Amino acid sequence: MDICSPNLDSYDQRYFITFIDDYSCYMCIYFLNHKAEALDAFKVFKVKVEKQCDKHIKVVRSNKGGEYFGRYTEGGHAPGPFAKFLAEGIVAQYTMFGSPDQNGVIERRNRILLDMVRSMMASSKLPKFLWIEALKMTVYILNRVPTKAVSNMPFELFKVENRV
C-alpha cells in the first residue's frame, strides 16, 4: 500500500491510498483528505476483502511513513495507530527509508495511474477537479485488462478465486 498525491486541484481529497493484492494484482484506491486517514481506509479495505472474498489479510507492505509506522522518540519506536492496529494479527513489512524500489509494485502502479490520469485530463480538456473521476476510471480499466504478472485479468482473479 502507498499514499500518493497527484498535485492537482481537488477541493477536499488531496491524496489517494492504493492497495494491491499480490496474488491477483487487483487494485483498490481510497481518497483521503489527510495522510492520517490511512488507517480508516485500510479498515474499509479489510472489511471488503473479508466480506467479498472470505479471506483474511495476512501481510501488509508499506514504507516507514509516519502514517503507517509511527515515529522514533528518545525512548525508541513509538508506533502510530496504524502500526498498533496491524500488531493485532497482520504482519507489517516496512521498506527502508529512501528505498522506493523495495515497494516497487505499488510505486510503479501509482506512476502508471498518474500518467494515465494526466493523459486523460489533457486529452479531454476536463477541469482539474475531476481528477478523482479520471483516477476511478483508470483503476477500473487496469483491473480489467490482462497483465504479464498474472494469468488472467486482475478483476476476475480477485472476484472468482477469492484469494487475498
DSSP file (Angstrom, degrees, kcal/mol; ACC not computed):
  #  RESIDUE AA STRUCTURE BP1 BP2  ACC     N-H-->O    O-->H-N    N-H-->O    O-->H-N    TCO  KAPPA ALPHA  PHI   PSI    X-CA   Y-CA   Z-CA
    1    1 A M              0   0    0      0, 0.0    62,-0.4     0, 0.0     2,-0.3   0.000 360.0 360.0 360.0 153.3    0.0    0.0    0.0
    2    2 A D  E     -A   18   0A   0     16,-1.4    16,-2.7    60,-0.1     2,-0.4  -0.984 360.0-129.4-158.8 148.5    1.1    3.5   -0.6
    3    3 A I  E     -A   17   0A   0     -2,-0.3     2,-0.3    14,-0.2    14,-0.2  -0.847  30.1-176.2-100.9 138.5   -0.3    7.1   -0.3
    4    4 A C  E     -A   16   0A   0     12,-3.0    12,-2.4    -2,-0.4    -2,-0.0  -0.968  19.0-152.0-136.2 148.6    0.1    9.3   -3.3
    5    5 A S        -     0   0    0     -2,-0.3    10,-0.2    10,-0.2     9,-0.1  -0.987   3.5-160.0-121.0 123.6   -0.7   12.9   -4.1
    6    6 A P        -     0   0    0      0, 0.0     3,-0.1     0, 0.0     9,-0.1   0.579  31.6-130.5 -79.5  -7.5   -1.5   13.8   -7.7
    7    7 A N        +     0   0    0      7,-0.4     2,-0.3     1,-0.2     8,-0.1   0.881  65.3 126.0  57.9  40.1   -0.7   17.6   -7.2
    8    8 A L  S    S-     0   0    0      6,-0.2    -1,-0.2   120,-0.0     2,-0.2  -0.877  73.6 -89.3-121.1 157.8   -4.0   18.5   -8.9
    9    9 A D        +     0   0    0     -2,-0.3   122,-0.4     1,-0.1     3,-0.1  -0.477  55.1 156.4 -64.4 132.4   -6.8   20.8   -7.6
   10   10 A S    >   -     0   0    0      1,-0.2     2,-1.2    -2,-0.2     3,-0.8   0.329  38.0-141.1-143.9   8.7   -9.2   18.5   -5.7
   11   11 A Y  T 3  S+     0   0    0      1,-0.3    -1,-0.2     3,-0.1     3,-0.0  -0.471  87.5   1.9  60.4 -96.2  -11.1   20.6   -3.2
   12   12 A D  T 3  S+     0   0    0     -2,-1.2     2,-0.5     1,-0.1    -1,-0.3   0.961 119.3  66.9 -88.3 -58.2  -11.2   18.1   -0.3
   13   13 A Q    <   +     0   0    0     -3,-0.8    20,-0.3     1,-0.2    -1,-0.1  -0.519  46.6 164.9 -75.7 119.4   -9.3   15.0   -1.3
   14   14 A R        +     0   0    0     18,-1.4    -7,-0.4    -2,-0.5     2,-0.3   0.580  63.0  32.9-104.3 -15.5   -5.6   15.7   -1.6
   15   15 A Y  E     - B   0  32A   0     17,-2.2    17,-2.5   -10,-0.2     2,-0.3  -0.867  58.3-154.0-135.7 164.0   -4.4   12.1   -1.6
   16   16 A F  E     -AB   4  31A   0    -12,-2.4   -12,-3.0    -2,-0.3     2,-0.4  -0.989  12.0-145.2-137.0 151.1   -5.3    8.6   -2.5
   17   17 A I  E     -AB   3  30A   0     13,-2.7    13,-1.8    -2,-0.3     2,-0.4  -0.942  13.8-151.8-114.5 136.2   -4.1    5.3   -1.0
   18   18 A T  E     -AB   2  29A   0    -16,-2.7   -16,-1.4    -2,-0.4     2,-0.4  -0.906   9.1-170.4-112.6 132.8   -3.6    2.3   -3.2
   19   19 A F  E     - B   0  28A   0      9,-2.9     9,-2.6    -2,-0.4     2,-0.4  -0.983   6.8-170.0-118.5 133.2   -3.9   -1.3   -2.1
   20   20 A I  E     - B   0  27A   0     -2,-0.4     2,-0.5     7,-0.2     7,-0.2  -0.990  19.7-135.3-127.3 129.3   -2.8   -4.1   -4.4
   21   21 A D     >  -     0   0    0      5,-2.5     4,-2.4    -2,-0.4     5,-0.2  -0.705  13.1-147.6 -78.8 123.9   -3.4   -7.8   -3.9
   22   22 A D  T  4 S+     0   0    0     -2,-0.5    -1,-0.1   142,-0.2   142,-0.1   0.856  92.7  51.0 -62.2 -36.3   -0.2   -9.7   -4.6
   23   23 A Y  T  4 S+     0   0    0      1,-0.2    -1,-0.2    -3,-0.0   141,-0.1   0.950 127.6  16.8 -69.1 -49.6   -2.0  -12.8   -5.9
   24   24 A S  T  4 S-     0   0    0    139,-0.2   133,-0.2     2,-0.1    -2,-0.2   0.615  90.3-128.2-101.1 -14.7   -4.3  -11.2   -8.5
   25   25 A C     <  +     0   0    0     -4,-2.4     2,-0.1     1,-0.3    -3,-0.1   0.621  53.2 159.4  67.4  15.2   -2.7   -7.7   -8.9
   26   26 A Y        -     0   0    0    128,-0.3    -5,-2.5    -5,-0.2     2,-0.4  -0.461  26.5-150.6 -68.1 140.3   -6.2   -6.3   -8.2
   27   27 A M  E     -B   20   0A   0     -7,-0.2     2,-0.4   112,-0.2    -7,-0.2  -0.925  16.9-174.5-122.5 138.7   -6.1   -2.7   -7.1
   28   28 A C  E     -B   19   0A   0     -9,-2.6    -9,-2.9    -2,-0.4     2,-0.4  -0.982   7.9-165.2-126.3 142.6   -8.3   -0.7   -4.8
   29   29 A I  E     -B   18   0A   0     -2,-0.4     2,-0.3   -11,-0.2   -11,-0.2  -0.949   5.1-170.2-126.7 150.8   -8.0    3.0   -4.1
   30   30 A Y  E     -B   17   0A   0    -13,-1.8   -13,-2.7    -2,-0.4     2,-0.4  -0.989  22.6-125.2-135.9 144.6   -9.5    5.3   -1.5
   31   31 A F  E     -B   16   0A   0     -2,-0.3     2,-0.3   -15,-0.2   -15,-0.2  -0.732  26.4-166.9 -96.7 139.7   -9.4    9.1   -1.4
   32   32 A L  E     -B   15   0A   0    -17,-2.5   -17,-2.2    -2,-0.4   -18,-1.4  -0.926  27.6-160.1-126.9 145.9   -8.0   10.9    1.7
   33   33 A N  S    S+     0   0    0     -2,-0.3     2,-0.3     1,-0.3    -1,-0.1   0.790  90.6  15.4 -85.2 -35.2   -8.1   14.4    2.9
   34   34 A H  S >  S-     0   0    0      1,-0.1     3,-1.9   -19,-0.1    -1,-0.3  -0.969  75.9-119.7-138.7 150.6   -5.1   13.8    5.2
   35   35 A K  G >  S+     0   0    0     -2,-0.3     3,-1.8     1,-0.3     4,-0.2   0.789 108.7  72.4 -60.4 -27.5   -2.5   11.1    5.4
   36   36 A A  G >  S+     0   0    0      1,-0.3     3,-0.6     2,-0.1     4,-0.3   0.641  83.2  70.9 -64.1 -13.0   -3.7   10.3    8.9
   37   37 A E  G <>  +     0   0    0     -3,-1.9     4,-2.0     1,-0.2    -1,-0.3   0.383  67.7 100.2 -83.7   4.5   -6.8    8.8    7.4
   38   38 A A  H <> S+     0   0    0     -3,-1.8     4,-2.5     1,-0.2    -1,-0.2   0.887  78.4  52.9 -58.4 -41.5   -4.8    5.8    6.0
   39   39 A L  H <> S+     0   0    0     -3,-0.6     4,-2.4     1,-0.2    -1,-0.2   0.914 107.7  50.7 -63.1 -42.7   -6.0    3.6    8.9
   40   40 A D  H  > S+     0   0    0     -4,-0.3     4,-1.8     1,-0.2    -1,-0.2   0.914 111.6  48.2 -61.1 -42.5   -9.6    4.3    8.2
   41   41 A A  H  X S+     0   0    0     -4,-2.0     4,-2.4     1,-0.2    -2,-0.2   0.905 110.5  51.5 -64.2 -41.4   -9.2    3.5    4.5
   42   42 A F  H  X S+     0   0    0     -4,-2.5     4,-3.0     1,-0.2    -2,-0.2   0.898 106.7  53.7 -63.4 -39.6   -7.3    0.2    5.4
   43   43 A K  H  X S+     0   0    0     -4,-2.4     4,-2.1     2,-0.2    -1,-0.2   0.899 109.6  48.2 -61.8 -40.2  -10.2   -0.8    7.7
   44   44 A V  H  X S+     0   0    0     -4,-1.8     4,-2.1     2,-0.2    -2,-0.2   0.930 113.4  47.5 -64.2 -45.6  -12.7   -0.3    4.9
   45   45 A F  H  X S+     0   0    0     -4,-2.4     4,-2.4     1,-0.2    -2,-0.2   0.909 110.2  52.8 -61.3 -43.2  -10.5   -2.3    2.5
   46   46 A K  H  X S+     0   0    0     -4,-3.0     4,-2.5     1,-0.2    -1,-0.2   0.904 109.2  48.6 -60.7 -43.7  -10.0   -5.1    5.1
   47   47 A V  H  X S+     0   0    0     -4,-2.1     4,-2.8     2,-0.2     5,-0.3   0.906 109.7  53.2 -63.4 -41.4  -13.8   -5.4    5.6
   48   48 A K  H  X S+     0   0    0     -4,-2.1     4,-2.8     1,-0.2     5,-0.4   0.931 111.3  45.7 -59.0 -46.7  -14.2   -5.6    1.8
   49   49 A V  H  X S+     0   0    0     -4,-2.4     4,-2.0     1,-0.2     6,-0.9   0.924 115.0  46.8 -63.3 -45.3  -11.7   -8.4    1.5
   50   50 A E  H  X S+     0   0    0     -4,-2.5     4,-0.7     4,-0.2    -2,-0.2   0.888 119.2  39.2 -66.7 -39.4  -13.2  -10.3    4.4
   51   51 A K  H  < S+     0   0    0     -4,-2.8    -2,-0.2    -5,-0.2    -3,-0.2   0.917 124.4  35.3 -77.7 -44.9  -16.8  -10.0    3.2
   52   52 A Q  H  < S+     0   0    0     -4,-2.8    -3,-0.2    -5,-0.3    -2,-0.2   0.825 132.6  25.5 -81.9 -31.5  -16.3  -10.4   -0.5
   53   53 A C  H  < S-     0   0    0     -4,-2.0    -3,-0.2    -5,-0.4    -2,-0.1   0.541  89.6-133.2-111.2  -9.8  -13.5  -13.0   -0.6
   54   54 A D     <  +     0   0    0     -4,-0.7     2,-0.3    -5,-0.5    -4,-0.2   0.883  69.3 116.5  54.8  39.9  -14.0  -14.7    2.8
   55   55 A K        -     0   0    0     -6,-0.9     2,-0.4   108,-0.1    -1,-0.2  -0.854  60.9-127.4-129.8 165.6  -10.2  -14.3    3.4
   56   56 A H        -     0   0    0     -2,-0.3     2,-0.4    -3,-0.1   108,-0.1  -0.938  23.9-116.5-117.4 140.4   -8.1  -12.5    5.9
   57   57 A I        +     0   0    0     -2,-0.4     3,-0.1     1,-0.2    34,-0.0  -0.599  33.5 176.4 -72.7 128.4   -5.2  -10.1    5.1
   58   58 A K        +     0   0    0    106,-0.4    33,-2.8    -2,-0.4     2,-0.4   0.769  59.9  28.0-105.3 -33.8   -2.0  -11.7    6.4
   59   59 A V  E     -c   91   0B   0     31,-0.2     2,-0.4    33,-0.0    -1,-0.3  -0.990  55.3-168.4-136.2 139.0    0.7   -9.2    5.3
   60   60 A V  E     -c   92   0B   0     31,-2.7    33,-3.2    -2,-0.4     2,-0.5  -0.997   9.3-161.0-126.7 127.2    0.8   -5.5    4.6
   61   61 A R  E     +c   93   0B   0     -2,-0.4     2,-0.3    31,-0.2    33,-0.2  -0.920  27.1 139.1-110.6 130.7    3.8   -3.9    2.9
   62   62 A S  E     -c   94   0B   0     31,-2.4    33,-2.1    -2,-0.5   -60,-0.1  -0.947  49.8 -90.9-154.8 173.0    4.4   -0.2    3.1
   63   63 A N        -     0   0    0    -62,-0.4     6,-0.1    -2,-0.3    33,-0.1  -0.264  48.1 -99.2 -80.2 178.3    7.1    2.4    3.6
   64   64 A K        +     0   0    0     31,-0.3    -1,-0.1     4,-0.1    33,-0.1  -0.083  66.7 151.6 -93.2  36.1    8.1    3.7    7.0
   65   65 A G    >>> -     0   0    0      1,-0.1     4,-2.7     4,-0.1     3,-1.6  -0.304  59.3-113.3 -63.3 152.1    6.0    6.8    6.7
   66   66 A G  T 345S+     0   0    0      1,-0.3     4,-0.3     3,-0.2    -1,-0.1   0.794 115.0  63.0 -58.4 -30.0    4.7    8.3    9.9
   67   67 A E  T 345S+     0   0    0      1,-0.1    15,-0.3     2,-0.1    -1,-0.3   0.750 119.8  23.2 -68.6 -22.5    1.1    7.5    8.9
   68   68 A Y  T <45S+     0   0    0     -3,-1.6    15,-0.6     2,-0.2    12,-0.2   0.830 133.6  28.7-103.4 -54.2    2.0    3.7    8.9
   69   69 A F  T  <5S-     0   0    0     -4,-2.7    11,-0.6     1,-0.3     2,-0.4   0.829  90.3-137.4 -84.8 -36.9    5.0    3.1   11.1
   70   70 A G  E   < -D   79   0C   0     -5,-0.6     2,-0.3    -4,-0.3    -1,-0.3  -0.899  33.8 -74.7 107.0-143.8    4.8    5.8   13.7
   71   71 A R  E     -D   78   0C   0      7,-1.9     7,-3.6    -2,-0.4     2,-0.4  -0.959  31.4-105.8-150.3 167.5    8.0    7.7   14.7
   72   72 A Y  E     +D   77   0C   0     -2,-0.3     5,-0.2     5,-0.2     2,-0.2  -0.822  36.2 178.4 -97.4 137.6   11.1    7.3   16.7
   73   73 A T  E >   -D   76   0C   0      3,-3.6     3,-1.7    -2,-0.4     0, 0.0  -0.672  50.1 -87.7-122.7-178.6   11.5    9.1   20.0
   74   74 A E  T 3  S+     0   0    0      1,-0.3     3,-0.1    -2,-0.2    -2,-0.0   0.821 129.8  53.1 -60.8 -29.5   14.2    9.3   22.6
   75   75 A G  T 3  S-     0   0    0      1,-0.3     2,-0.3     0, 0.0    -1,-0.3   0.433 121.4-102.9 -86.2   1.0   12.6    6.2   24.2
   76   76 A G  E <  S+D   73   0C   0     -3,-1.7    -3,-3.6     2,-0.1     2,-0.4  -0.861  76.2   5.0 116.5-151.5   12.7    4.2   20.9
   77   77 A H  E     -D   72   0C   0     -2,-0.3    -5,-0.2    -5,-0.2    -7,-0.0  -0.572  52.6-165.5 -77.4 127.5    9.9    3.4   18.5
   78   78 A A  E     -D   71   0C   0     -7,-3.6    -7,-1.9    -2,-0.4    -1,-0.1  -0.869  20.9-143.0-111.0  93.9    6.5    5.0   19.2
   79   79 A P  E     -D   70   0C   0      0, 0.0    -9,-0.3     0, 0.0   -10,-0.1  -0.251  10.4-134.5 -61.4 141.5    4.1    3.1   17.0
   80   80 A G     >  -     0   0    0    -11,-0.6     4,-2.2   -12,-0.2     5,-0.2  -0.257  35.6 -87.9 -83.2 179.1    1.3    5.1   15.4
   81   81 A P  H  > S+     0   0    0      0, 0.0     4,-2.2     0, 0.0     5,-0.1   0.847 127.3  53.8 -58.6 -35.7   -2.3    3.9   15.3
   82   82 A F  H  > S+     0   0    0    -15,-0.3     4,-2.4     2,-0.2     5,-0.2   0.945 109.7  46.0 -65.8 -47.6   -1.8    2.1   12.0
   83   83 A A  H  > S+     0   0    0    -15,-0.6     4,-1.6     1,-0.2    -1,-0.2   0.878 112.5  51.7 -63.0 -38.2    1.1    0.0   13.4
   84   84 A K  H  < S+     0   0    0     -4,-2.2     4,-0.3     2,-0.2    -1,-0.2   0.896 109.2  50.4 -65.2 -39.6   -0.8   -0.7   16.6
   85   85 A F  H >< S+     0   0    0     -4,-2.2     3,-1.4     1,-0.2    -2,-0.2   0.923 110.3  49.1 -63.5 -44.5   -3.8   -1.9   14.5
   86   86 A L  H >X S+     0   0    0     -4,-2.4     4,-2.6     1,-0.3     3,-1.0   0.808  96.9  71.0 -65.7 -28.8   -1.5   -4.2   12.4
   87   87 A A  T 3< S+     0   0    0     -4,-1.6    -1,-0.3     1,-0.3    -2,-0.2   0.614  80.6  78.5 -64.2 -10.6    0.0   -5.6   15.6
   88   88 A E  T <4 S-     0   0    0     -3,-1.4    -1,-0.3    -4,-0.3    -2,-0.1   0.049 130.5 -47.9 -88.9  26.6   -3.3   -7.4   16.3
   89   89 A G  T <4 S+     0   0    0     -3,-1.0     2,-0.5     1,-0.3    -2,-0.2   0.455 106.8 104.2 129.9   0.7   -2.6  -10.1   13.8
   90   90 A I     <  -     0   0    0     -4,-2.6     2,-0.4    -5,-0.2    -1,-0.3  -0.948  66.4-125.5-113.9 131.2   -1.3   -8.7   10.5
   91   91 A V  E     -c   59   0B   0    -33,-2.8   -31,-2.7    -2,-0.5     2,-0.6  -0.597  22.4-149.0 -75.5 126.6    2.4   -8.9    9.6
   92   92 A A  E     -c   60   0B   0     -2,-0.4     2,-0.6   -33,-0.2   -31,-0.2  -0.870  10.1-167.9 -99.1 122.8    3.8   -5.5    8.7
   93   93 A Q  E     -c   61   0B   0    -33,-3.2   -31,-2.4    -2,-0.6     2,-0.4  -0.949  10.5-167.6-109.5 114.4    6.6   -5.4    6.2
   94   94 A Y  E     -c   62   0B   0     -2,-0.6   -31,-0.2   -33,-0.2     2,-0.2  -0.842  12.0-138.5-105.4 138.0    8.3   -2.0    6.1
   95   95 A T        -     0   0    0    -33,-2.1   -31,-0.3    -2,-0.4     2,-0.1  -0.493  33.0 -95.4 -85.1 162.5   10.7   -0.8    3.4
   96   96 A M    >   -     0   0    0      3,-0.2     3,-1.5    -2,-0.2     6,-0.2  -0.426  48.9 -88.1 -76.1 152.6   13.8    1.2    4.3
   97   97 A F  T 3  S+     0   0    0      1,-0.3    -1,-0.1    -2,-0.1   -34,-0.0  -0.321 113.1  14.3 -57.8 138.7   13.8    5.0    4.1
   98   98 A G  T 3  S+     0   0    0      1,-0.1    -1,-0.3    -3,-0.1     3,-0.1   0.691  99.5 107.6  70.6  19.0   14.7    6.3    0.7
   99   99 A S    X   +     0   0    0     -3,-1.5     3,-1.8     1,-0.1     4,-0.3  -0.545  27.3 157.6-126.8  67.0   14.2    2.9   -1.0
  100  100 A P  G >   +     0   0    0      0, 0.0     3,-1.4     0, 0.0     7,-0.3   0.752  69.9  72.4 -63.5 -21.0   11.0    3.0   -3.0
  101  101 A D  G >  S+     0   0    0      1,-0.3     3,-1.2     2,-0.2     4,-0.1   0.747  86.4  64.5 -65.5 -21.7   12.3    0.1   -5.1
  102  102 A Q  G <  S+     0   0    0     -3,-1.8    -1,-0.3     1,-0.3     3,-0.1   0.692 110.1  37.6 -73.1 -17.1   11.7   -2.2   -2.2
  103  103 A N  G <> S+     0   0    0     -3,-1.4     4,-2.0    -4,-0.3     3,-0.3  -0.285  84.3 144.5-120.0  43.2    8.0   -1.4   -2.6
  104  104 A G  H <>  +     0   0    0     -3,-1.2     4,-2.8     1,-0.2     5,-0.3   0.781  57.2  58.7 -60.8 -38.2    8.3   -1.4   -6.4
  105  105 A V  H  > S+     0   0    0      1,-0.2     4,-2.3     2,-0.2    -1,-0.2   0.949 113.3  38.3 -59.8 -50.0    5.0   -2.8   -7.4
  106  106 A I  H  > S+     0   0    0     -3,-0.3     4,-2.4     2,-0.2    -1,-0.2   0.879 115.7  52.6 -71.5 -37.0    2.9   -0.2   -5.7
  107  107 A E  H  X S+     0   0    0     -4,-2.0     4,-1.7    -7,-0.3    -2,-0.2   0.927 112.9  44.8 -63.8 -44.0    5.3    2.7   -6.6
  108  108 A R  H  X S+     0   0    0     -4,-2.8     4,-2.5     2,-0.2    -2,-0.2   0.904 112.0  52.4 -66.1 -41.3    5.2    1.7  -10.3
  109  109 A R  H  X S+     0   0    0     -4,-2.3     4,-2.8    -5,-0.3    -2,-0.2   0.904 108.1  50.9 -63.7 -40.6    1.4    1.3  -10.3
  110  110 A N  H  X S+     0   0    0     -4,-2.4     4,-2.5     2,-0.2    -1,-0.2   0.889 109.5  51.3 -63.2 -37.5    1.0    4.7   -8.8
  111  111 A R  H  X S+     0   0    0     -4,-1.7     4,-2.5     2,-0.2    -2,-0.2   0.928 111.0  47.5 -64.0 -44.0    3.2    6.2  -11.5
  112  112 A I  H  X S+     0   0    0     -4,-2.5     4,-2.6     2,-0.2     5,-0.2   0.927 111.4  51.7 -61.4 -45.3    1.1    4.4  -14.2
  113  113 A L  H  X S+     0   0    0     -4,-2.8     4,-2.6     1,-0.2    -2,-0.2   0.942 112.4  44.6 -56.6 -49.8   -2.1    5.7  -12.6
  114  114 A L  H  X S+     0   0    0     -4,-2.5     4,-2.6     1,-0.2     5,-0.2   0.883 112.1  52.0 -66.6 -38.0   -0.9    9.3  -12.5
  115  115 A D  H  X S+     0   0    0     -4,-2.5     4,-2.1    -5,-0.2    -1,-0.2   0.924 112.6  46.0 -62.3 -43.6    0.4    9.1  -16.1
  116  116 A M  H  X S+     0   0    0     -4,-2.6     4,-2.8     2,-0.2    -2,-0.2   0.911 112.9  49.7 -66.4 -41.7   -2.9    7.8  -17.3
  117  117 A V  H  X S+     0   0    0     -4,-2.6     4,-2.8    -5,-0.2     5,-0.2   0.936 111.6  48.0 -63.1 -46.2   -4.9   10.4  -15.3
  118  118 A R  H  X S+     0   0    0     -4,-2.6     4,-2.4     1,-0.2    -1,-0.2   0.898 112.8  49.4 -62.0 -39.2   -2.8   13.2  -16.7
  119  119 A S  H  X S+     0   0    0     -4,-2.1     4,-2.5    -5,-0.2     5,-0.2   0.931 112.5  47.0 -65.0 -45.7   -3.2   11.9  -20.2
  120  120 A M  H  X S+     0   0    0     -4,-2.8     4,-2.1     1,-0.2     6,-0.3   0.928 113.9  48.0 -60.2 -45.4   -6.9   11.6  -19.9
  121  121 A M  H  X>S+     0   0    0     -4,-2.8     4,-1.2     1,-0.2     5,-0.7   0.894 113.8  46.6 -65.4 -40.0   -7.3   15.0  -18.4
  122  122 A A  H  <5S+     0   0    0     -4,-2.4    -1,-0.2    -5,-0.2    -2,-0.2   0.915 115.6  44.0 -69.2 -42.8   -5.1   16.6  -21.0
  123  123 A S  H  <5S+     0   0    0     -4,-2.5    -2,-0.2     1,-0.2    -1,-0.2   0.803 118.7  42.8 -75.5 -27.6   -6.8   15.0  -24.0
  124  124 A S  H  <5S-     0   0    0     -4,-2.1    -1,-0.2    -5,-0.2    -2,-0.2   0.642  95.2-138.3 -91.6 -15.3  -10.3   15.5  -22.7
  125  125 A K  T  <5 +     0   0    0     -4,-1.2    -3,-0.2    -5,-0.2    -4,-0.1   0.795  45.2 159.8  59.4  30.3   -9.8   19.1  -21.6
  126  126 A L      < -     0   0    0     -5,-0.7    -1,-0.2    -6,-0.3    -2,-0.1  -0.454  49.4 -90.6 -76.0 154.7  -11.8   18.4  -18.4
  127  127 A P    >   -     0   0    0      0, 0.0     3,-1.9     0, 0.0    -1,-0.1  -0.343  35.4-116.0 -65.7 150.7  -11.4   20.6  -15.4
  128  128 A K  G >  S+     0   0    0      1,-0.3     3,-1.8     2,-0.1    -2,-0.1   0.773 108.3  71.2 -60.5 -28.7   -8.7   19.6  -12.9
  129  129 A F  G >  S+     0   0    0      1,-0.3     3,-0.6     2,-0.1    -1,-0.3   0.662  86.6  68.5 -66.8 -11.2  -11.1   19.0  -10.1
  130  130 A L  G <>  +     0   0    0     -3,-1.9     4,-2.0     1,-0.2     3,-0.3   0.268  64.4 107.3 -87.7  12.5  -12.4   15.9  -12.0
  131  131 A W  H <> S+     0   0    0     -3,-1.8     4,-2.5  -122,-0.4    -1,-0.2   0.833  73.0  60.3 -58.8 -31.6   -9.1   14.0  -11.4
  132  132 A I  H <> S+     0   0    0     -3,-0.6     4,-2.3     2,-0.2    -1,-0.2   0.930 105.9  45.5 -63.3 -44.5  -10.8   11.8   -8.9
  133  133 A E  H  > S+     0   0    0     -3,-0.3     4,-2.1     1,-0.2    -1,-0.2   0.894 112.7  51.1 -66.1 -39.1  -13.3   10.5  -11.5
  134  134 A A  H  X S+     0   0    0     -4,-2.0     4,-2.1     2,-0.2    -2,-0.2   0.893 110.3  49.6 -64.0 -39.0  -10.4   10.0  -14.0
  135  135 A L  H  X S+     0   0    0     -4,-2.5     4,-2.4     2,-0.2    -2,-0.2   0.907 108.6  52.0 -67.3 -41.6   -8.5    8.1  -11.4
  136  136 A K  H  X S+     0   0    0     -4,-2.3     4,-2.3     1,-0.2    -2,-0.2   0.921 111.5  47.7 -58.7 -43.7  -11.5    5.8  -10.6
  137  137 A M  H  X S+     0   0    0     -4,-2.1     4,-2.5     2,-0.2    -1,-0.2   0.887 109.4  53.3 -65.9 -38.8  -11.9    5.1  -14.3
  138  138 A T  H  X S+     0   0    0     -4,-2.1     4,-2.8     2,-0.2    -2,-0.2   0.919 110.0  47.0 -61.9 -44.9   -8.2    4.3  -14.6
  139  139 A V  H  X S+     0   0    0     -4,-2.4     4,-2.1     2,-0.2    -2,-0.2   0.917 111.0  52.9 -63.0 -43.0   -8.3    1.8  -11.8
  140  140 A Y  H  < S+     0   0    0     -4,-2.3     4,-0.5    -5,-0.2    -2,-0.2   0.927 112.5  45.0 -57.0 -46.4  -11.4    0.3  -13.3
  141  141 A I  H >< S+     0   0    0     -4,-2.5     3,-1.6     1,-0.2     4,-0.2   0.948 112.5  49.4 -64.4 -50.0   -9.6   -0.1  -16.7
  142  142 A L  H >< S+     0   0    0     -4,-2.8     3,-0.8     1,-0.3    -1,-0.2   0.811 107.2  55.6 -64.1 -29.7   -6.4   -1.5  -15.2
  143  143 A N  T 3< S+     0   0    0     -4,-2.1    12,-2.9     1,-0.2    13,-0.3   0.632 111.0  46.8 -73.9 -12.3   -8.3   -4.1  -13.1
  144  144 A R  T <  S+     0   0    0     -3,-1.6    -1,-0.2    -4,-0.5    -2,-0.2   0.222  94.8  81.6-118.6  14.3   -9.9   -5.4  -16.3
  145  145 A V  S <  S-     0   0    0     -3,-0.8    10,-0.1    -4,-0.2     7,-0.1  -0.946  84.1-105.6-116.5 143.4   -7.0   -5.7  -18.7
  146  146 A P        -     0   0    0      0, 0.0     2,-0.3     0, 0.0     7,-0.2  -0.258  35.8-159.8 -63.2 151.9   -4.7   -8.7  -18.7
  147  147 A T        -     0   0    0      5,-0.6     3,-0.3     3,-0.4    -5,-0.0  -0.878  28.5-123.7-127.5 162.6   -1.2   -8.3  -17.3
  148  148 A K  S    S+     0   0    0     -2,-0.3    -1,-0.1     1,-0.2     0, 0.0   0.751 107.3  65.2 -72.8 -23.8    2.1  -10.2  -17.7
  149  149 A A  S    S+     0   0    0   -125,-0.0     2,-0.3  -124,-0.0    -1,-0.2   0.801 108.4  30.7 -72.7 -29.8    2.3  -10.7  -14.0
  150  150 A V  S    S-     0   0    0     -3,-0.3    -3,-0.4     2,-0.2  -126,-0.1  -0.862  78.2-118.7-130.8 164.0   -0.8  -12.9  -13.7
  151  151 A S  S    S+     0   0    0     -2,-0.3     2,-0.2    -5,-0.1  -127,-0.1   0.589  92.1  15.6 -79.0 -10.8   -2.6  -15.4  -15.9
  152  152 A N  S    S-     0   0    0   -128,-0.1    -5,-0.6    -7,-0.1    -2,-0.2  -0.759 102.9 -55.2-145.6-173.6   -5.9  -13.6  -16.2
  153  153 A M     >  -     0   0    0     -2,-0.2     4,-2.2    -7,-0.2     3,-0.3  -0.559  47.8-126.5 -72.3 138.5   -7.5  -10.2  -15.6
  154  154 A P  H  > S+     0   0    0      0, 0.0     4,-2.6     0, 0.0  -128,-0.3   0.878 108.5  55.7 -52.9 -41.5   -6.9   -9.0  -12.0
  155  155 A F  H  > S+     0   0    0    -12,-2.9     4,-2.5     1,-0.2     5,-0.3   0.923 109.1  46.0 -58.8 -45.9  -10.7   -8.4  -11.5
  156  156 A E  H  >>S+     0   0    0    -13,-0.3     4,-2.9    -3,-0.3     5,-0.7   0.912 113.7  48.0 -66.0 -42.5  -11.5  -12.0  -12.5
  157  157 A L  I  X>S+     0   0    0     -4,-2.2     4,-1.1     3,-0.2     6,-0.5   0.905 114.5  46.3 -64.8 -40.5   -8.8  -13.5  -10.3
  158  158 A F  I  <5S+     0   0    0     -4,-2.6     4,-0.5    -5,-0.2    -2,-0.2   0.920 122.2  34.6 -68.6 -43.7   -9.8  -11.3   -7.3
  159  159 A K  I  <5S+     0   0    0     -4,-2.5    -2,-0.2    -5,-0.2    -3,-0.2   0.877 126.6  36.1 -81.1 -39.0  -13.6  -12.0   -7.6
  160  160 A V  I  <5S+     0   0    0     -4,-2.9    -3,-0.2    -5,-0.3    -2,-0.1   0.935 123.4  38.3 -83.3 -49.2  -13.5  -15.6   -8.8
  161  161 A E  I  <<S-     0   0    0     -4,-1.1    -3,-0.2    -5,-0.7    -1,-0.1   0.754  89.7-151.4 -74.8 -22.9  -10.6  -17.1   -7.0
  162  162 A N      < +     0   0    0     -5,-0.5     2,-0.4    -4,-0.5    -4,-0.1   0.913  41.6 146.2  51.9  48.3  -11.5  -15.1   -3.8
  163  163 A R              0   0    0     -6,-0.5    -1,-0.2    -5,-0.2  -139,-0.2  -0.912 360.0 360.0-115.8 143.6   -7.9  -15.0   -2.7
  164  164 A V              0   0    0     -2,-0.4  -106,-0.4  -108,-0.1  -142,-0.2   0.239 360.0 360.0-148.0 360.0   -6.1  -12.3   -0.8
